[in-house]
Amino acid sequence: MRLRPLFIVTCMLCAAAPLAHAQGRGSVEIAPFIGYRFGGSVGDTFSAATYGIDAAASAGVTVSVSVGKTTAIELLFSRQDTGVDVAAYPSTQHHELTIDHLMAGAVGEFPGHGGRVHPFMEAYLGLTRIQSRDANGGYSTYGSAALGGGVKFDLSRHLAARLDARAYAIFVNSSAAAACGGGCAFAFAGDAMFQGEVAAALVIKL
């Protein structure tokens, strides 16, 4: 999995953390995660058939800046290297894809939960890039949104463990070919594509 953009985003946001403290915004939490993402499908441009995108591992990072006792603004980046098998003559063709989500949103912890365990809800808006890794492949960018929730377990003053479950909605154009370069044989079906993701993170509290 190619994660160079992930590390660039993380370094940029780490550099911005002291500024957030200087403005009195509270704590900053950086949480690199690994996960598993599933769901999504494409349609055959020559028939009514649909093909599911492969479930596969994902990885990314969240960066949260507290704006209240139980709320924070958060940036989310998540990448999945996956693929889809499409029927073709004389045999099925496998197309490799990379799906990146880059979103901003808010996280709110449930009130009344003290101690080390903090359940929360999260909501995001942003962009999703779907890129082909085939030869001569291209990419397309779409608007997207996500909803989710999870729980954070404090391990120490500066460390915590975090579990998330998220649902992504990618607002694709049903008439647009998927990002597979010239001679594309499949396209998105409908006006939205949905994916789910479960993830586990180590939270670094600054």
C-alpha positions in Angstrom: 0.0 0.0 0.0 1.4 3.3 -1.1 1.2 5.6 2.0 3.6 8.5 1.1 0.7 11.0 1.0 -0.4 9.8 4.4 2.9 10.6 6.0 3.1 14.0 4.3 -0.4 15.0 5.6 0.6 13.7 9.1 3.8 15.8 9.2 2.0 18.9 8.0 -0.6 18.6 10.7 2.0 17.9 13.4 3.7 21.1 12.5 0.4 22.9 12.9 -0.2 21.5 16.4 1.8 24.1 18.4 -0.3 26.9 16.7 -3.5 25.2 17.8 -2.3 25.3 21.4 -1.2 28.9 21.1 -4.8 29.8 20.0 -6.1 28.1 23.1 -8.0 25.4 21.2 -7.1 22.7 23.7 -5.5 19.3 23.0 -4.5 17.9 19.7 -4.8 14.2 19.0 -3.1 12.4 16.1 -4.3 8.8 15.5 -2.7 6.7 12.8 -4.9 3.7 12.1 -5.2 0.4 10.3 -8.5 -1.0 9.2 -10.6 -3.0 6.8 -12.9 -1.5 4.2 -15.7 -3.2 2.3 -18.5 -2.4 -0.1 -19.0 -0.5 -3.3 -19.7 -1.7 -6.8 -19.5 -0.8 -10.5 -21.7 -1.7 -13.5 -20.7 -3.2 -16.8 -21.0 -0.7 -19.6 -22.1 -3.4 -22.1 -24.7 -5.2 -19.9 -26.8 -4.8 -16.7 -24.2 -6.7 -14.7 -22.7 -5.2 -11.5 -19.4 -6.2 -9.9 -18.5 -5.7 -6.2 -15.2 -3.9 -5.3 -13.0 -6.2 -3.3 -12.9 -5.8 0.4 -9.3 -5.0 1.5 -7.2 -3.5 4.2 -7.1 0.3 4.7 -4.8 2.7 6.5 -4.8 6.3 7.4 -4.8 9.0 10.1 -7.1 11.3 12.0 -6.1 14.6 13.5 -8.4 16.2 16.1 -8.3 19.6 17.7 -10.6 20.1 20.7 -13.1 22.9 20.6 -15.0 22.0 23.7 -15.0 19.7 26.7 -16.5 16.8 24.6 -16.2 18.0 21.0 -13.4 18.4 18.4 -12.9 19.2 14.8 -11.2 16.4 12.9 -9.4 15.7 9.6 -9.6 12.2 8.3 -7.4 10.6 5.6 -8.0 6.9 4.7 -6.5 4.8 1.8 -7.5 1.5 0.5 -5.7 -0.5 -2.3 -8.3 -2.8 -3.8 -9.6 -4.1 -7.1 -12.6 -5.3 -9.1 -13.1 -8.3 -11.4 -15.1 -7.5 -14.6 -16.3 -10.0 -17.1 -14.6 -9.7 -20.4 -13.9 -11.8 -23.5 -12.2 -14.3 -23.4 -11.7 -14.1 -19.6 -12.4 -12.0 -16.6 -10.2 -8.9 -16.2 -9.0 -7.7 -12.8 -8.6 -3.9 -12.4 -6.6 -2.6 -9.5 -7.8 0.5 -7.7 -6.8 2.9 -5.0 -9.6 4.7 -3.1 -8.6 7.7 -1.0 -10.9 9.6 1.4 -9.9 13.1 2.6 -12.5 14.7 4.8 -13.0 17.2 7.6 -15.7 17.0 10.2 -16.6 16.9 13.9 -16.4 14.4 16.7 -18.5 14.5 19.8 -18.2 12.3 22.9 -21.3 11.2 24.8 -21.7 13.4 27.9 -21.6 11.7 31.3 -18.8 9.3 30.5 -15.9 9.9 32.8 -12.9 7.8 33.5 -10.9 6.2 30.7 -13.6 5.1 28.3 -15.1 7.7 25.9 -17.7 6.6 23.3 -18.2 9.1 20.5 -20.0 9.9 17.2 -18.4 11.4 14.1 -19.5 13.1 10.9 -17.4 14.3 7.9 -17.7 15.9 4.5 -14.9 15.9 1.9 -13.5 14.4 -1.3 -12.9 10.9 -2.5 -10.3 10.0 -5.2 -10.6 6.7 -7.1 -7.5 5.9 -9.0 -6.7 3.1 -11.4 -3.4 1.3 -10.9 -3.6 -0.3 -14.3 -1.3 0.7 -17.1 -2.6 4.0 -18.6 -5.0 4.3 -15.7 -6.5 7.6 -14.6 -8.4 8.9 -11.6 -11.6 10.7 -10.7 -12.5 12.8 -7.7 -16.0 12.9 -6.2 -17.7 14.6 -3.2 -18.3 12.3 -0.3 -19.6 12.2 3.3 -19.2 9.8 6.2 -20.9 9.0 9.5 -19.6 6.8 12.3 -18.9 6.2 15.9 -16.6 4.4 18.2 -14.9 4.4 21.5 -11.6 5.7 22.9 -9.7 4.1 25.8 -7.2 6.3 27.6 -4.0 4.4 28.3 -1.9 7.2 29.8 -1.7 11.0 29.8 -0.4 11.0 26.2 -1.6 7.7 24.7 -5.0 6.1 24.0 -6.5 3.3 21.9 -9.4 4.1 19.5 -11.8 1.9 17.7 -14.0 3.3 14.8 -16.7 2.1 12.5 -17.6 4.4 9.6 -20.0 4.4 6.6 -18.9 6.4 3.5 -21.2 7.7 0.8 -19.4 8.7 -2.4 -21.5 10.8 -4.7 -20.5 9.4 -8.1 -22.1 10.2 -11.5 -23.9 7.2 -12.8 -22.9 8.1 -16.4 -19.2 8.5 -15.6 -16.8 5.7 -16.4 -14.7 4.5 -13.5 -11.1 5.6 -13.4 -9.5 2.9 -15.6 -8.0 4.9 -18.4 -8.8 4.5 -22.1 -11.2 1.8 -23.2 -13.0 1.6 -19.9 -15.3 -1.4 -19.6 -17.2 -0.5 -16.4 -18.9 2.5 -14.8 -20.5 3.5 -11.6 -24.1 2.4 -11.1 -26.5 4.9 -9.5 -25.7 8.3 -8.0 -23.9 7.1 -4.8 -21.5 4.3 -3.9 -21.3 3.1 -0.3 -18.4 1.6 1.7 -18.0 0.6 5.3 -14.8 0.6 7.4 -13.7 -0.6 10.8 -10.4 0.6 12.2 -8.1 0.5 15.2 -5.8 3.4 16.1 -3.1 4.4 18.5 -3.9 8.0 19.7 -1.0 10.4 20.4 -2.2 13.2 22.6 -0.2 16.4 22.4 
